Amino acid sequence: MKNKKRALLNRTITLSKKEFSELSKKLYKLNSHYSVNEIENKIFNNDLFKIIDLFPENFVDLLFIDPPYNLHKKFNQNSFKQMDNDEYEEWIDSWLSKMIKLLKPNASVYICGDWKSSSAIFESGRKYFKVQNRIIWEREKGRGARKNWKNCTEDIWFFTMSEDYTFNIDDVKMKRKVLAPYKDENGKPKDWDYDFDGNYRITHPSNIWTDITVPFWSMPENTDHPAQKPEKLLAKVILASSNPGDIIFDPFMGSGTTAVAAKKLGRRFCGIEKDEYFCCLAEKRLKLAEKDKSIQGFSGGIFWERNTLGEQVKRKK
């Protein structure tokens, strides 16, 4: 990937030629059947379709999948071409069907998509799993359209293998501002509280996420991957649907957000990434996570609303 001229305050994680040369020599390659202990906490620089049958059975607690969406997109040295909806559904099925045997009986599955690919994901997923919900999260940036509504949301389908699955509701509650605080007859806050940030309420999470910030140049987690997911988004999924020590598997790892969030939150991980440069980026991010375990927008066990004072204070530290 070509080096770009960047602004002075740009915090995007990049690789020097020396770093890429050193990291690329140490990348993991899967070429035979490995045990769970041999694959945990590793990202394999392979083609998914060539190695998926080499993984052990029943080792995944949480499967997070962020596949190429059904549109024309270039991922460094690789490109994805848009298909008609039926073809895209067949493509999803070609790899999703092979992952069933990797999952534990109580595993959870999250699959990302945009509005064009969402229906194909649903149709393929419901053949193998129980459909639990559809999460809609707001992408607060993006270009407008002259003759259409601006696309500023994406979907994440939440499936499970059975009705026996992990969901840690108390680990994913959200801190929201209270705009119209109500007090009881004794003048005490009713269902809300206050601190230096002002009036707030700790609430249960919904399936509409408006608190996610898409990584950009001034954020320390940002990379040049064209479809990078935020660490905060992965933190919500991982905390809700896994327990410490569980294994999270990501077959389209990209620049490593799933692995980084898993490491920061005390989970094990395993993944696949075809592109060598992005795989090296992921390895660099994993090293950085050994010193910095913070996740922007998540502090004190609470997910903060986007751009709230508490989140701003955290950024300044």
N, C-alpha and C positions, 0 to 999 in steps of 0.2 A: 504494500500500500504506500502511495506516495506521501511524503511529508508535506504538510500544509504550513503556510505562514500563519501563526496564531497571535492573537492579542496578548499583551503582557500578563493580564490577569486570567487568561484561559487556563483551566485546571484539567482539561481533557487528558485522560491516561493514554499515552502513546508509547511506542517502542522505538528505540534507536536501532540502527543497523546492528550494533554490537549485541544489544539485548535480544533482538530477534534471532541472531545467529546462535547465541548461547542457549536460549530457551528452546528453539526448534530442535536442537540436538537431544533434548531431554524429554520431548513429548512422548506420551504413552501410546503404543500401538497394540491393538488386540489382534492376535493371530491364532489363538487356540482357546479352548474352553478353560475359563478361570473360575476359581472359587469366589465366594462373596468377599472373603478377607483380602483376596488379591485385586479386586476391582474397586473396593470402597475408597472414597476420597481421591478418585482419579478421573480425569477427563481424557477420553481416547480420541486421538486424531485419526479418525477413520470415516469411511462412508457407512452410514447407518445400515443400508441394505446389505452390505457385505459382512457385517459382524453381529447383527441382531440375534442370530441363532446361536451365538457363542456364549451368551450370558446365562448365568445359572437361573433356575426356576425359583419362583416364590421368594424373591429377596427384596422387592420394592414395597415400601410403606406408602409412599406418595409419588405419583407420576405427574410431572409438570411438563406440558408440551406447548412450545411456541413455534409452530411450523411456519414455513413461508405461506403468506396469505395468497389468495387466488388473484394475483395481479403480476404484472411484469415488474421484477425487482432484481437489482444486481447486488450480490453480497460478496464484495471484493473480487475474487477470481471466479466466483460461481454466479450463475443467473437462474432465475425462476421465471417460467413463462405462464401466462394466464391460460386457463383451460375453460371449457364450458363446465357448468356446475356438476353434471353427472361424472365427467372425467375427474374433476377435483375430488369428488366423493370417493371414487375408485382409488385415487392416489392415496388419500387418507387411509382407506381401508387396507391398502397394501402393506402399510407398516403398523397400523394400530392393531390389526388382527394378530400380528406376531408378538405383541407386547403383553397379551393377556397372560401368558404362562409365566411372565416375570413378576406378576403382582401377587402379593399376599391376599388371602381371602377377605381381609378387612381394609384393603388399600383404597385410597382416594385418587381420583384422576381429574386434573384440570387441563383443559385444552383452549388455547387462545385463538381468536379470529376476529376479522372485521365483519361488516355487515354483508359483504358479498360471500364470504366463506362460512359464515355462522351456521346457515341451514345445513350445509354439507357435513359440518362437524357434528351437529345434533343428530342427523340421520345415521351417520356412521357410529357414533358413540352409543346411541341407544340400543344398537344391536348387541352390544357386549356388556353394557353397564346399566346401573340404575341411575336415572336422571334425577339429580337433587335440586339443581338451580341453574340459573343463568345470571352471571355477574356482568353488569355494564359499568365500565369505568371511563371517566372523562379524560380525554387527551386535551389539555388546555391550550395546546399550541398547534399550529398547522395553517396551511394556506386556505384562504377563502375561495369560493367558487362564484363565477359570474352568473351562472344560470342554474344553480342548485344550492341546496343547503350545505353548509360547511360540515364535513365529516369530522366530528370531534369526540367520538366514542368508539370503544372496542368491546368485544364480548369475551368472557371466559366461561366456558361450560364446566359445571361441577358435576362429576359423575362419581359413583362408588361401586365397588364390586358387590356389595351386599348392603343390608340395612344395619349391619354391625360395623361402624366406622368411627374414626376419631374426629371429634369436633370440639375444640377447646374454646368455648365462647368467651370465657373470662380473659383469655389472652389476646383477644382482638377487639376489645371495646375501644370506643373512640371518645376523645374529649372535644365537646362542642361548646361554642359560645352560646350563652342564653341571652337573647335580645330583649325579651319581655319577662323578666323575673317575677315570679309570684310568691308572696309570703303568706304564711298561715295567720290565724287570729292572734298568735303570740309574736308576730313580726319576724319569724324565723323563715329562712329559705325553704321552699317546698320543692323537693326533688331536684335541687341544684345546690351549688356551693360557690365560693369565691376565694381567689388568692390574688397574687400580684398580677396575674394575667386578666383579672376581671371575673365576671360571672361565667360559670361553666356547668356543664352536666356531663357525666360519664354515661354514654349510651351504648346500646347493643348495635352491632354493625348490621347494615342492610346490604342488599345485593346491588346497590347503586353507590359507586365509589367516586366521590368528587374531591377527594383529598390527595390524589396522586399527582406528583410533579414529574413530568417526563424529563429525563436527564438532558441537560444542556451544558454549554461550554464552561459555566462558572461553578458547576457541581463537581466535586472530587470523584464521583463515580462514573462520570461521563466518558464514553469511548467513541470511536468513529463507526461503530456498528450501526447500520441504517435502521435497525428495528430493535434497539436495546430496550429491555424492560427495566423499570425502576426497582431498586432494591426494596423500597417500601412496599411495592405491590407483592413481591415475592415473600416478604416478611409476613404479610397478612395471611397468605396461603399456607406458608410453612408452619406458623404458630397455630393456626386454626386446625390444620389437618395432619399434624404429625406431633410426635413427642420427642424429647431429647434422646439422641442416640439412634433415632430412626433413619432410614436411608431414603433420600430423595433422588429420583432418577429423571434426567432431562436428556432426551435423545437429539435435541436441536439446541445445543448449549450456547451457541453464539459467543459473545465475549465474556460469558461466565457468571452472569448475575445470579442464577439459581445456586450455583456452587458457592459463591461468595456469601449470599444470604444464609445458606445452610450452615456454613462454617461459623459465621458470626453468631448464629442462634443455637449452636451446640448440636447440630445434626450431622449425619454423615451424608455424602453425596456420591453420585456417579453420573457420568454423562458422555455424550458423543458430540464432536464438532468436526466437520469435514474440512473447513478452511484452516490452514496452518497458521496464518497470521492471527486470526481471532482466537485460536486455541492458545497461542502464546500470550495474547492479551489477557485471557482468562487466568493463565498461570501467574502472570504478574499481579493481577488483582488479588489472587489468593494469597500471595506473599504480603501484599499491603494490608490484607485483612488480619494478618497476625498481629499487627501493631495497632490498627484502628478498627474496632468492632462497632462503631457507631453506624446507625442507619438514619438518614435524614427523614425527619417527620415522625420518628418513633423514639420516644424518650420516656424513661421512668415506667416502662411497661404499658404506655398509653400511646395510641395513634392520634396525632394532632391534626386538626383541620389544616388544609393548605393555607400558607401565608398568615397564620395566626401568630400572635406575639410570642408565644412559647417556642414556636419553631424558629422564629427570627432570633431569639435570644440564644438558642442552641447553636445556630449557625455562627454566631459571633465568638463563641468560646474557642 
